[in-house]
């Protein structure tokens, strides 16, 4: 994951083995610091000042153990997790599948992580100049799922710059049911009561929702003072265009095939929120053009992950360079101006 040669070598390994080795490399290799960002890329999300709008999505660094290495790759912000109160091993292996022909990933990891205490200990040594988020999940065996999010929020208070309430993973049975209005009101109400710092709280939703369901979630988020919406997680859908032999594996699909569905969900969230709620776009973003498309569709920032498996960390720099060029080419002076300019006219 740290050079073109390394990316090719990693792709010859079992996907989960490659992931483990990538984390080890990020923890130990003496990576150089990323160059300063082009000032045109600076943006602000829910009170957080970001040097650029390209963030790392949750899932790569589940235990917040490789943040120093990740901070040197040029991300504007890094989200670690998902973390659950108690350590859990996740679902049986194999549970991670690389769909190379489709530039996609299917995972059914099941929130495998070392738990809150290990996560908190790692955050104690995080790089302070980087914006770091903590993605919160619930244990598989917990009956009161909302209580797990409250535990995470309270234990990590003061250690992360923002928190993401992840209710959209398809790999923990029943988790997505928290996106229903009654369960969501209960969860977000308890989260609001548990907030003890000024750190913003985001909500991450699934792409497999109707426009009406997304509109309902937007209203619930606003009612409970959620600071931003992350749109979206992996999908249970399997587009007919998939070619990989592993396309039928159970789990959440991410990567290039998710892009149309994630963009549709973002547009629905943008229409429902009408500027009242900041949006962060995730899903199939693998180029400066795709990042720009999401920003013009209303996203204040974007997150990437699956594309790094196929392109390596140099993609972060490429996306930022291309994004800056596109802003200037269209006569725009900032990310905020790009959001205000409205949807991108394809050409």
Backbone torsions as a table, in degrees:
resi	resn	phi	psi	omega
1	UNK	NA	-0.8	-172.6
2	UNK	-111.5	2.3	174.0
3	UNK	-164.7	167.9	179.0
4	UNK	-61.0	-40.7	178.3
5	UNK	-65.2	-43.1	179.8
6	UNK	-62.8	-39.0	179.3
7	UNK	-61.4	-45.3	179.6
8	UNK	-62.0	-40.6	179.5
9	UNK	-66.6	-41.9	-179.8
10	UNK	-63.1	-34.9	-177.8
11	UNK	-70.8	-14.7	176.4
12	UNK	-84.8	-9.2	-179.4
13	UNK	-92.3	160.7	168.8
14	UNK	-53.3	136.6	-174.6
15	UNK	-54.4	-43.4	-178.1
16	UNK	-72.4	-34.1	174.2
17	UNK	-63.0	-43.4	178.6
18	UNK	-61.2	-39.4	178.7
19	UNK	-63.4	-44.8	179.5
20	UNK	-61.4	-42.3	179.9
21	UNK	-68.9	-34.8	178.2
22	UNK	-64.0	-42.3	177.2
23	UNK	-62.6	-43.1	178.8
24	UNK	-60.8	-41.3	179.1
25	UNK	-64.9	-42.5	179.8
26	UNK	-65.6	-28.4	179.1
27	UNK	-77.6	-29.7	-167.6
28	UNK	-115.2	-29.4	-175.9
29	UNK	-72.0	141.2	179.2
30	UNK	-81.0	76.3	-176.1
31	UNK	-73.6	141.9	175.8
32	UNK	-72.5	154.8	177.3
33	UNK	-70.2	147.1	177.1
34	UNK	-71.0	148.5	176.3
35	UNK	-61.4	158.0	175.7
36	UNK	-59.7	146.1	-178.2
37	UNK	-79.1	151.9	171.9
38	UNK	-59.4	127.8	-177.8
39	UNK	-57.3	-24.2	-178.4
40	UNK	-66.8	-18.4	-177.5
41	UNK	-87.0	-9.8	-178.5
42	UNK	-60.8	139.9	-180.0
43	UNK	-149.1	172.4	-178.0
44	UNK	-135.4	128.8	-179.4
45	UNK	-129.8	116.8	175.8
46	UNK	51.4	42.0	178.6
47	UNK	85.8	-4.8	179.2
48	UNK	-93.7	125.1	177.3
49	UNK	-87.6	118.3	-178.0
50	UNK	-110.3	134.5	177.8
51	UNK	-69.0	-22.9	174.2
52	UNK	-157.1	161.7	-172.6
53	UNK	-90.5	9.7	-175.6
54	UNK	-98.6	107.2	-178.4
55	UNK	-108.6	166.1	173.7
56	UNK	-95.1	127.8	177.9
57	UNK	-74.3	158.1	176.7
58	UNK	-63.9	155.3	176.6
59	UNK	119.8	-31.3	178.6
60	UNK	-76.0	-55.2	-178.9
61	UNK	-105.5	81.6	-173.3
62	UNK	-66.7	-28.5	-174.5
63	UNK	-110.7	12.7	178.5
64	UNK	57.2	37.6	-175.2
65	UNK	-102.2	-10.2	-176.3
66	UNK	-120.7	27.3	-173.1
67	UNK	-65.7	-33.6	-180.0
68	UNK	-65.5	-41.0	176.4
69	UNK	-67.9	-43.8	-180.0
70	UNK	-62.9	-35.3	-179.4
71	UNK	-64.5	-18.9	-178.2
72	UNK	-93.2	1.3	-178.1
73	UNK	-90.7	-6.4	174.9
74	UNK	101.2	7.7	177.5
75	UNK	-67.1	148.3	173.6
76	UNK	-77.3	-24.6	176.1
77	UNK	-161.8	155.0	-176.5
78	UNK	-129.1	128.4	178.2
79	UNK	-109.6	122.6	-179.9
80	UNK	-107.5	164.2	-174.0
81	UNK	109.5	-169.4	12.0
82	UNK	-78.1	144.3	178.5
83	UNK	-116.5	139.2	176.9
84	UNK	-114.3	158.0	-177.7
85	UNK	-54.2	-45.8	179.4
86	UNK	-106.6	145.2	175.5
87	UNK	-59.6	143.8	175.0
88	UNK	-148.8	151.0	-173.7
89	UNK	-83.7	-14.6	-179.5
90	UNK	84.6	-165.6	-176.3
91	UNK	-81.3	161.4	179.8
92	UNK	-61.0	148.8	176.0
93	UNK	-86.6	153.2	-2.0
94	UNK	-74.3	146.7	-174.9
95	UNK	-142.4	7.6	179.3
96	UNK	-138.0	126.3	-172.7
97	UNK	-132.0	129.4	-179.1
98	UNK	-96.6	114.6	179.5
99	UNK	-97.6	77.9	-170.8
100	UNK	-61.4	-39.0	-178.9
101	UNK	-62.8	-24.2	-176.3
102	UNK	-108.3	-1.0	-174.9
103	UNK	52.6	51.5	-174.4
104	UNK	-141.6	166.9	177.8
105	UNK	-132.5	141.6	166.3
106	UNK	-117.3	129.1	177.6
107	UNK	-132.0	146.8	170.3
108	UNK	-136.5	51.4	-173.7
109	UNK	-62.1	-43.5	177.4
110	UNK	82.5	40.1	176.8
111	UNK	53.7	47.5	173.5
112	UNK	-72.1	125.2	-178.6
113	UNK	-167.1	169.3	-175.0
114	UNK	-90.2	1.2	176.5
115	UNK	92.4	170.5	-172.7
116	UNK	-62.0	-40.2	-174.3
117	UNK	-66.4	-44.3	177.0
118	UNK	-64.7	-40.9	179.4
119	UNK	-60.6	-47.7	-179.9
120	UNK	-62.2	-40.2	179.5
121	UNK	-62.7	-39.1	178.3
122	UNK	-68.4	-39.1	179.6
123	UNK	-65.4	-23.5	177.3
124	UNK	-60.4	-25.1	-176.4
125	UNK	-112.7	20.6	-178.5
126	UNK	-67.9	155.7	174.4
127	UNK	-69.2	122.1	-171.2
128	UNK	-75.6	-20.0	-178.3
129	UNK	-84.5	-7.6	-179.6
130	UNK	-98.6	149.6	174.6
131	UNK	-87.0	118.3	-174.2
132	UNK	-122.2	129.7	177.0
133	UNK	-111.5	154.1	177.8
134	UNK	-116.1	120.2	179.7
135	UNK	-92.4	119.3	-173.3
136	UNK	-99.4	135.3	176.3
137	UNK	-126.3	-177.2	179.1
138	UNK	-121.9	144.4	177.3
139	UNK	-65.1	147.1	-176.6
140	UNK	-60.2	-38.5	-174.4
141	UNK	-90.0	-0.7	-178.6
142	UNK	-73.3	131.7	177.3
143	UNK	-82.6	-38.1	179.4
144	UNK	-99.3	85.8	-175.2
145	UNK	-62.2	-38.3	-179.1
146	UNK	-59.7	-34.5	180.0
147	UNK	-63.3	-32.5	179.2
148	UNK	-66.9	-39.3	178.2
149	UNK	-66.5	-38.8	177.4
150	UNK	-63.2	-43.0	177.1
151	UNK	-58.7	-45.0	179.7
152	UNK	-62.8	-44.7	-179.5
153	UNK	-61.6	-43.0	-178.5
154	UNK	-70.8	-41.1	-176.9
155	UNK	-69.3	-33.3	-175.2
156	UNK	-98.3	6.5	179.0
157	UNK	-56.5	129.9	179.4
158	UNK	86.4	-6.3	-177.5
159	UNK	-103.7	-23.0	180.0
160	UNK	-121.0	154.4	-180.0
161	UNK	-80.1	-24.9	174.4
162	UNK	-155.5	165.3	-179.9
163	UNK	-126.3	143.4	175.7
164	UNK	-118.2	123.1	175.5
165	UNK	-87.8	107.6	-174.2
166	UNK	-96.4	103.2	179.8
167	UNK	-115.0	20.3	-170.5
168	UNK	-123.2	4.6	175.2
169	UNK	-67.4	134.3	178.3
170	UNK	-85.6	1.5	-169.9
171	UNK	-102.9	2.8	171.2
172	UNK	-115.3	112.7	-175.1
173	UNK	-52.4	130.0	175.8
174	UNK	84.1	-7.6	-175.2
175	UNK	-63.9	-42.5	-177.0
176	UNK	-67.2	-14.2	175.8
177	UNK	-64.4	-19.8	177.5
178	UNK	-68.0	-8.9	177.1
179	UNK	-82.7	-5.4	173.3
180	UNK	-72.8	153.9	-169.2
181	UNK	-62.6	-46.6	-177.1
182	UNK	-64.2	-48.0	179.6
183	UNK	-64.9	-36.7	-179.1
184	UNK	-68.0	-41.3	177.5
185	UNK	-62.0	-41.7	178.3
186	UNK	-63.6	-48.7	-179.1
187	UNK	-60.9	-53.3	-175.1
188	UNK	-69.0	-30.9	175.1
189	UNK	-63.9	-42.7	178.5
190	UNK	-70.5	-35.5	175.5
191	UNK	-63.7	-42.6	179.6
192	UNK	-60.9	-39.7	179.3
193	UNK	-68.9	-29.6	-175.7
194	UNK	-84.3	-12.4	-177.2
195	UNK	-66.6	124.6	-177.4
196	UNK	-122.6	-0.8	177.8
197	UNK	-131.3	174.7	-179.7
198	UNK	-83.2	-1.2	-178.8
199	UNK	-59.8	129.8	-179.6
200	UNK	-67.2	154.6	178.1
201	UNK	-119.3	126.4	179.1
202	UNK	-106.7	161.4	177.2
203	UNK	-123.4	127.6	-179.2
204	UNK	-106.0	125.1	-174.1
205	UNK	-115.2	166.4	-179.8
206	UNK	-84.2	155.3	174.6
207	UNK	-81.5	-13.5	-174.8
208	UNK	-88.7	51.5	-178.6
209	UNK	-127.0	149.9	174.6
210	UNK	-77.2	165.2	177.1
211	UNK	-60.3	-37.0	179.3
212	UNK	-66.5	-39.9	177.9
213	UNK	-65.5	-40.5	177.9
214	UNK	-64.8	-41.0	178.0
215	UNK	-60.6	-41.0	177.8
216	UNK	-62.7	-42.9	-180.0
217	UNK	-64.5	-40.3	177.4
218	UNK	-58.4	-46.6	-179.1
219	UNK	-64.9	-40.0	177.6
220	UNK	-64.6	-41.5	179.1
221	UNK	-61.8	-42.3	178.9
222	UNK	-67.0	-40.0	-179.1
223	UNK	-63.8	-29.0	-176.7
224	UNK	-108.0	18.5	172.8
225	UNK	62.7	32.3	170.8
226	UNK	-67.9	140.4	-170.0
227	UNK	-90.1	-22.2	178.8
228	UNK	-165.2	159.5	178.7
229	UNK	-115.4	130.3	174.8
230	UNK	-99.2	119.4	-174.4
231	UNK	-124.8	100.1	18.1
232	UNK	-158.3	-173.9	179.0
233	UNK	-89.0	-164.8	177.7
234	UNK	-72.5	164.4	-177.6
235	UNK	-113.1	149.7	172.4
236	UNK	-87.6	-8.2	179.6
237	UNK	-70.2	151.5	174.7
238	UNK	-127.8	95.9	180.0
239	UNK	-55.7	146.3	-178.4
240	UNK	-65.5	-15.8	-177.5
241	UNK	-79.4	-10.5	-177.0
242	UNK	-62.3	137.5	-176.5
243	UNK	-114.5	-21.4	-173.3
244	UNK	-64.4	145.1	175.8
245	UNK	-59.4	-23.3	-178.7
246	UNK	-91.5	11.4	-174.0
247	UNK	-63.2	-21.2	-178.2
248	UNK	-91.8	3.5	179.7
249	UNK	-64.9	145.9	175.8
250	UNK	-72.0	150.9	177.4
251	UNK	129.9	-173.0	-179.1
252	UNK	-92.2	133.1	179.0
253	UNK	-93.2	130.2	174.7
254	UNK	-130.6	174.7	-179.7
255	UNK	100.7	-164.9	-171.5
256	UNK	-53.5	-41.4	-178.3
257	UNK	-65.7	-16.5	-179.8
258	UNK	-79.6	-17.6	-171.3
259	UNK	-52.9	-50.9	-177.9
260	UNK	-60.5	-42.8	-178.8
261	UNK	-67.6	-41.2	179.5
262	UNK	-65.9	-38.4	177.3
263	UNK	-65.8	-40.7	178.1
264	UNK	-61.4	-43.1	179.2
265	UNK	-65.4	-38.9	178.0
266	UNK	-62.5	-44.1	179.3
267	UNK	-62.5	-39.1	178.2
268	UNK	-64.9	-40.8	178.3
269	UNK	-65.9	-39.8	179.0
270	UNK	-64.6	-40.9	178.8
271	UNK	-65.9	-40.4	-178.1
272	UNK	-71.9	-37.7	-176.1
273	UNK	-82.3	-27.9	177.5
274	UNK	49.0	43.1	177.2
275	UNK	83.3	0.5	-177.7
276	UNK	-83.4	-16.3	-174.3
277	UNK	-138.6	120.8	177.7
278	UNK	-60.3	145.0	-178.7
279	UNK	-121.4	139.4	175.1
280	UNK	-119.1	126.6	-174.1
281	UNK	-97.1	136.7	177.1
282	UNK	-141.9	147.7	173.3
283	UNK	118.7	101.4	176.1
284	UNK	75.1	16.3	178.7
285	UNK	-85.7	113.3	-174.6
286	UNK	-137.3	15.5	-178.9
287	UNK	-159.9	166.1	175.0
288	UNK	-62.7	-37.2	179.1
289	UNK	-62.2	-44.7	-178.4
290	UNK	-68.8	-36.8	175.8
291	UNK	-63.3	-42.7	179.8
292	UNK	-64.7	-40.3	178.7
293	UNK	-59.6	-41.6	-179.4
294	UNK	-69.9	-38.6	179.1
295	UNK	-65.5	-43.1	177.5
296	UNK	-66.7	-20.8	176.1
297	UNK	-86.2	0.3	173.8
298	UNK	120.7	-0.6	-178.3
299	UNK	-82.1	133.3	175.3
300	UNK	-76.4	-24.4	-178.8
301	UNK	-157.6	167.9	178.6
302	UNK	-130.8	160.9	173.6
303	UNK	-128.8	145.9	178.5
304	UNK	-129.4	160.0	173.7
305	UNK	-160.3	-65.9	-172.6
306	UNK	-56.7	-37.0	-178.6
307	UNK	-62.3	-27.1	179.2
308	UNK	-64.7	-28.7	-179.7
309	UNK	-66.2	-31.7	-178.4
310	UNK	-96.6	-27.1	-174.2
311	UNK	-110.5	-22.1	-176.7
312	UNK	84.6	172.2	-173.4
313	UNK	-68.9	-17.5	177.0
314	UNK	-62.3	-17.6	179.1
315	UNK	-63.3	-31.2	179.2
316	UNK	-57.9	-48.8	179.9
317	UNK	-63.0	-40.7	-179.4
318	UNK	-64.1	-43.4	179.9
319	UNK	-62.2	-44.1	-178.9
320	UNK	-64.3	-43.0	-180.0
321	UNK	-63.0	-45.0	-179.4
322	UNK	-67.2	-37.9	179.5
323	UNK	-64.0	-43.2	177.7
324	UNK	-62.2	-41.0	179.7
325	UNK	-65.2	-38.9	-179.5
326	UNK	-69.1	-38.6	176.6
327	UNK	-59.5	-48.9	-178.0
328	UNK	-67.7	-37.9	179.5
329	UNK	-61.3	-32.9	179.7
330	UNK	-92.5	9.3	176.5
331	UNK	72.3	24.4	-178.4
332	UNK	-101.7	143.4	-174.1
333	UNK	-104.8	-5.1	-177.2
334	UNK	-162.8	166.9	174.8
335	UNK	-62.4	-40.1	-179.4
336	UNK	-62.2	-39.3	176.6
337	UNK	-63.8	-35.9	179.0
338	UNK	-66.1	-40.2	177.1
339	UNK	-61.3	-45.0	-177.4
340	UNK	-68.6	-22.9	-177.1
341	UNK	-71.4	-15.6	177.6
342	UNK	87.9	180.0	-174.6
343	UNK	-55.3	146.9	-178.9
344	UNK	-71.8	132.5	174.0
345	UNK	-86.2	114.6	-177.2
346	UNK	-67.5	141.7	-180.0
347	UNK	-143.6	NA	NA
